Amino acid sequence: MTTVRDTGPTPARVARARAAHEEHLERVRGLAARTVAGHSMDAQDCQHLLAMLGLDVREADAAVASGRD
C-alpha cells in the first residue's frame, strides 16, 4: 500500500493560512475596538484609548455592522 506523505507547506496552504489569520485578526481587533467603545466615557476618550491600543474606530464600526459579538 502506498501512503502519501505531507511534504510541508505549499503556496496554496500558506495563502489559506494567512487569509484565515487575517480574518481572525480583523475579528479580534473589531471586538477589542467595540469593547473599548462600550467602556469609554465619551467620543474623545474612545478615540484616545483606541489610538493607545493601535485600533481604529472603523474597526468597531465594522464589528457592529457585521453583527459580531
Steps between C-alpha positions, in 0.01 A plus 500: 500500500632842409465787746509867421725702723442861583788681334455821695346831419396568145433851371126431502506379861705798608259738325201335669670519839585867451145580392358318803745682727407840355130422542560402861701818569228714343240338724711539816585863421134575433391342826773684690400832345135434578586415862701820536216701348255346744714593801603851390365808672454696177613512137829671580581243769416223255726642228784544749471145634472350152809694390695371803411145397577556134135449408267704286139601555423355154583156640233542768256620235580197284443264793163660573397501133580132459319404820805351669486475879 
